[in-house]
């Protein structure tokens, strides 16, 4: 573990948090033993704290203390101790606490600037304004686009591949009476979210907003997966971080979806990565098949979620579980997504 830990380095006991001023060029993973006497009263974590504060509770009983929510970025508990449902939005149950701490530490070491920026954006979240949260997210995302971590990832990404031509529009609309079905239509790239999908989805949601005769809208994905996230072939090809910020905030499917959420159901299946879950989570209802798996990989690219994830996921699962999911980049299965409240219903694929 890195120097962000406090306490006796020779001890096996997890150290407590000492909110000393840490150097911003060495972001720290700080662990707080919530079962220990030194964590009896946690102070609120400053928004600008240049690190990741993780609470651990081997008993599980202290993870829901009233001061814990404001004092940590998330809490880890052993999965054999307690079941943490939608009402407990701070804790994450894991098989091995020590292994999970090591994994989080490695994620922080690989992309320290992106990881800390994600924590700061989530801490700064506003419960009352989706638009404000999307704006803050976009500013942070643009700043990271020009950063060393993202540029390094761009330099090492796979060579572009030819997936074949697009058949039909990237987003298709079908009206049946009062019902509008909106289909992401890039199955050859697992519905990767590119400019065409963004603009098509924007136009579809504008139609829903402007036409009250559309009583119900369904958002679905063609092919084996709902959405595999941002189209990697477009990364690094935009007009630059500043202009990209202006485009993101003026053409935001996430913001539009939040405004018509009560009339929209998103039906996810297969891979639901990055933008796929970030936008979907703002719908009034999210229905998943049992093969659905969710992932937020952006920190590993030197970025943070940029399609609305820091605004949408915290409103469903809380900022703490969003922080853990965004840091790890691992897969969340349909059952856990349902238990957390990220999706509202799970059914078999052929139902």
FENGI-V933946 format. One record per residue. N is the residue number from 1. RES is the residue in one small letter. BURIAL is I if it has 24 or more other C-alpha atoms within 12 Angstrom, else O. D_LAST is the distance of its C-alpha to the last C-alpha in Angstrom with 2 decimals. Layout:
# FENGI-V933946
n = (N & N)
res = (RES & RES)
burial = (BURIAL & BURIAL)
d_last = (D_LAST & D_LAST)
This chain:
# FENGI-V933946
n = (1 & 2 & 3 & 4 & 5 & 6 & 7 & 8 & 9 & 10 & 11 & 12 & 13 & 14 & 15 & 16 & 17 & 18 & 19 & 20 & 21 & 22 & 23 & 24 & 25 & 26 & 27 & 28 & 29 & 30 & 31 & 32 & 33 & 34 & 35 & 36 & 37 & 38 & 39 & 40 & 41 & 42 & 43 & 44 & 45 & 46 & 47 & 48 & 49 & 50 & 51 & 52 & 53 & 54 & 55 & 56 & 57 & 58 & 59 & 60 & 61 & 62 & 63 & 64 & 65 & 66 & 67 & 68 & 69 & 70 & 71 & 72 & 73 & 74 & 75 & 76 & 77 & 78 & 79 & 80 & 81 & 82 & 83 & 84 & 85 & 86 & 87 & 88 & 89 & 90 & 91 & 92 & 93 & 94 & 95 & 96 & 97 & 98 & 99 & 100 & 101 & 102 & 103 & 104 & 105 & 106 & 107 & 108 & 109 & 110 & 111 & 112 & 113 & 114 & 115 & 116 & 117 & 118 & 119 & 120 & 121 & 122 & 123 & 124 & 125 & 126 & 127 & 128 & 129 & 130 & 131 & 132 & 133 & 134 & 135 & 136 & 137 & 138 & 139 & 140 & 141 & 142 & 143 & 144 & 145 & 146 & 147 & 148 & 149 & 150 & 151 & 152 & 153 & 154 & 155 & 156 & 157 & 158 & 159 & 160 & 161 & 162 & 163 & 164 & 165 & 166 & 167 & 168 & 169 & 170 & 171 & 172 & 173 & 174 & 175 & 176 & 177 & 178 & 179 & 180 & 181 & 182 & 183 & 184 & 185 & 186 & 187 & 188 & 189 & 190 & 191 & 192 & 193 & 194 & 195 & 196 & 197 & 198 & 199 & 200 & 201 & 202 & 203 & 204 & 205 & 206 & 207 & 208 & 209 & 210 & 211 & 212 & 213 & 214 & 215 & 216 & 217 & 218 & 219 & 220 & 221 & 222 & 223 & 224 & 225 & 226 & 227 & 228 & 229 & 230 & 231 & 232 & 233 & 234 & 235 & 236 & 237 & 238 & 239 & 240 & 241 & 242 & 243 & 244 & 245 & 246 & 247 & 248 & 249 & 250 & 251 & 252 & 253 & 254 & 255 & 256 & 257 & 258 & 259 & 260 & 261 & 262 & 263 & 264 & 265 & 266 & 267 & 268 & 269 & 270 & 271 & 272 & 273 & 274 & 275 & 276 & 277 & 278 & 279 & 280 & 281 & 282 & 283 & 284 & 285 & 286 & 287 & 288 & 289 & 290 & 291 & 292 & 293 & 294 & 295 & 296 & 297 & 298 & 299 & 300 & 301 & 302 & 303 & 304 & 305 & 306 & 307 & 308 & 309 & 310 & 311 & 312 & 313 & 314 & 315 & 316 & 317 & 318 & 319 & 320 & 321 & 322 & 323 & 324 & 325 & 326 & 327 & 328 & 329 & 330 & 331 & 332 & 333 & 334 & 335 & 336 & 337 & 338 & 339 & 340 & 341 & 342 & 343 & 344 & 345 & 346 & 347 & 348 & 349 & 350 & 351)
res = (x & x & x & x & x & x & x & x & x & x & x & x & x & x & x & x & x & x & x & x & x & x & x & x & x & x & x & x & x & x & x & x & x & x & x & x & x & x & x & x & x & x & x & x & x & x & x & x & x & x & x & x & x & x & x & x & x & x & x & x & x & x & x & x & x & x & x & x & x & x & x & x & x & x & x & x & x & x & x & x & x & x & x & x & x & x & x & x & x & x & x & x & x & x & x & x & x & x & x & x & x & x & x & x & x & x & x & x & x & x & x & x & x & x & x & x & x & x & x & x & x & x & x & x & x & x & x & x & x & x & x & x & x & x & x & x & x & x & x & x & x & x & x & x & x & x & x & x & x & x & x & x & x & x & x & x & x & x & x & x & x & x & x & x & x & x & x & x & x & x & x & x & x & x & x & x & x & x & x & x & x & x & x & x & x & x & x & x & x & x & x & x & x & x & x & x & x & x & x & x & x & x & x & x & x & x & x & x & x & x & x & x & x & x & x & x & x & x & x & x & x & x & x & x & x & x & x & x & x & x & x & x & x & x & x & x & x & x & x & x & x & x & x & x & x & x & x & x & x & x & x & x & x & x & x & x & x & x & x & x & x & x & x & x & x & x & x & x & x & x & x & x & x & x & x & x & x & x & x & x & x & x & x & x & x & x & x & x & x & x & x & x & x & x & x & x & x & x & x & x & x & x & x & x & x & x & x & x & x & x & x & x & x & x & x & x & x & x & x & x & x & x & x & x & x & x & x & x & x & x & x & x & x & x & x & x & x & x & x & x & x & x & x & x & x & x & x & x & x & x & x)
burial = (I & I & O & I & I & I & O & O & O & O & O & O & O & I & I & I & I & I & I & O & O & O & O & O & O & I & I & I & I & I & I & I & I & I & I & I & O & O & I & O & O & I & O & O & I & I & O & O & I & I & I & I & I & I & I & I & I & I & O & I & I & I & I & I & I & O & O & I & I & I & I & I & I & I & I & I & I & I & O & O & O & O & I & I & I & I & O & I & I & I & I & I & I & I & O & O & I & O & O & I & I & O & O & I & I & I & I & I & I & I & I & I & I & I & I & I & I & I & I & I & I & I & I & I & I & O & O & O & O & I & I & O & I & I & I & I & I & I & I & I & I & I & I & I & I & I & I & O & I & I & O & O & I & I & O & O & O & O & O & O & O & O & O & O & O & O & O & O & O & I & I & I & I & O & O & O & O & O & O & I & I & I & I & I & I & I & I & I & I & I & I & I & I & I & I & I & I & I & I & I & I & I & I & I & I & I & I & I & I & O & O & O & O & I & I & I & I & I & I & I & I & I & O & I & I & I & I & I & I & I & I & I & O & O & I & I & O & O & O & O & I & O & O & I & I & O & O & I & I & O & I & I & I & I & I & I & I & I & O & I & I & O & I & I & I & I & I & I & I & I & I & I & I & I & I & I & I & I & I & I & I & I & I & I & I & I & I & I & I & I & I & I & I & I & I & I & I & I & I & I & I & I & I & I & I & I & I & I & I & I & I & I & I & I & I & I & I & I & I & I & I & I & I & I & I & I & I & I & I & O & I & I & I & I & I & I & I & I & I & I & I & I & I & I & I & I & O & O & O & O & O)
d_last = (46.65 & 48.54 & 51.40 & 49.26 & 49.28 & 52.04 & 53.78 & 55.38 & 54.07 & 55.17 & 53.15 & 49.81 & 48.98 & 46.78 & 49.07 & 48.99 & 48.72 & 51.98 & 51.44 & 54.27 & 54.35 & 52.68 & 53.50 & 50.89 & 51.29 & 50.21 & 47.04 & 46.75 & 44.13 & 45.45 & 44.20 & 44.81 & 44.96 & 43.66 & 44.99 & 48.47 & 51.41 & 51.72 & 48.51 & 49.51 & 49.39 & 47.35 & 48.49 & 45.99 & 45.13 & 46.75 & 44.48 & 46.69 & 46.82 & 46.87 & 44.74 & 41.64 & 42.11 & 39.92 & 40.29 & 39.72 & 39.61 & 39.71 & 39.68 & 36.89 & 38.90 & 40.58 & 37.58 & 37.12 & 40.79 & 41.44 & 43.38 & 40.97 & 38.54 & 41.36 & 43.11 & 40.58 & 37.96 & 35.60 & 35.96 & 35.02 & 34.73 & 34.13 & 30.57 & 32.06 & 33.99 & 31.58 & 28.01 & 27.98 & 25.34 & 24.99 & 28.37 & 30.18 & 29.90 & 32.94 & 32.17 & 30.22 & 29.98 & 30.93 & 31.81 & 35.34 & 37.22 & 39.97 & 37.76 & 35.67 & 38.90 & 40.12 & 36.99 & 37.29 & 41.00 & 40.41 & 38.00 & 40.74 & 43.39 & 41.52 & 40.91 & 43.12 & 43.52 & 39.86 & 38.90 & 41.54 & 40.80 & 37.16 & 38.45 & 40.96 & 38.56 & 36.20 & 39.21 & 40.37 & 37.14 & 37.58 & 35.35 & 36.40 & 36.09 & 33.20 & 35.60 & 38.22 & 35.94 & 34.71 & 38.38 & 39.45 & 36.65 & 37.70 & 41.35 & 40.66 & 38.42 & 41.21 & 43.80 & 41.91 & 41.47 & 45.24 & 45.40 & 46.45 & 43.20 & 41.08 & 43.79 & 43.96 & 40.21 & 40.58 & 43.40 & 41.41 & 38.06 & 37.00 & 38.44 & 36.48 & 34.54 & 33.97 & 30.27 & 31.01 & 31.28 & 28.89 & 27.33 & 27.10 & 27.26 & 25.81 & 23.95 & 22.76 & 22.57 & 21.12 & 22.13 & 20.71 & 22.97 & 22.76 & 19.65 & 20.30 & 17.81 & 19.48 & 18.50 & 20.25 & 21.47 & 23.27 & 20.96 & 24.19 & 24.92 & 21.42 & 21.92 & 25.04 & 26.41 & 29.71 & 32.05 & 30.32 & 26.93 & 28.78 & 30.74 & 27.90 & 25.82 & 29.03 & 29.63 & 26.15 & 26.52 & 30.07 & 28.86 & 26.57 & 29.59 & 32.02 & 30.14 & 29.49 & 28.00 & 24.81 & 23.26 & 19.95 & 19.17 & 16.06 & 16.92 & 14.75 & 15.96 & 16.36 & 16.26 & 15.52 & 16.34 & 16.29 & 20.05 & 22.56 & 25.13 & 28.47 & 29.69 & 32.34 & 34.38 & 35.19 & 36.45 & 40.20 & 40.42 & 40.44 & 43.51 & 44.31 & 43.29 & 45.09 & 43.85 & 40.33 & 40.45 & 41.53 & 38.74 & 36.05 & 37.37 & 37.88 & 34.59 & 32.03 & 28.39 & 27.94 & 30.65 & 29.38 & 25.86 & 27.49 & 29.35 & 26.44 & 23.91 & 23.39 & 21.98 & 19.70 & 16.21 & 15.57 & 12.18 & 13.14 & 12.13 & 14.60 & 18.14 & 18.92 & 22.70 & 25.64 & 25.40 & 21.63 & 21.30 & 24.70 & 23.92 & 20.33 & 21.73 & 23.83 & 21.09 & 20.83 & 17.22 & 15.38 & 11.65 & 10.94 & 8.67 & 10.41 & 12.43 & 13.97 & 17.72 & 20.32 & 23.98 & 27.13 & 29.63 & 32.26 & 35.01 & 35.28 & 36.12 & 38.83 & 36.85 & 34.73 & 31.44 & 32.52 & 29.62 & 29.66 & 28.44 & 31.53 & 30.92 & 27.16 & 26.28 & 29.22 & 28.10 & 24.87 & 26.06 & 29.84 & 32.34 & 32.91 & 29.48 & 29.35 & 32.73 & 31.65 & 28.54 & 30.73 & 33.51 & 31.64 & 29.45 & 27.25 & 23.48 & 21.59 & 18.34 & 15.24 & 16.40 & 19.83 & 18.77 & 17.05 & 20.14 & 22.40 & 20.81 & 20.16 & 16.53 & 15.61 & 12.07 & 10.04 & 6.49 & 5.39 & 5.65 & 3.82 & 0.00)
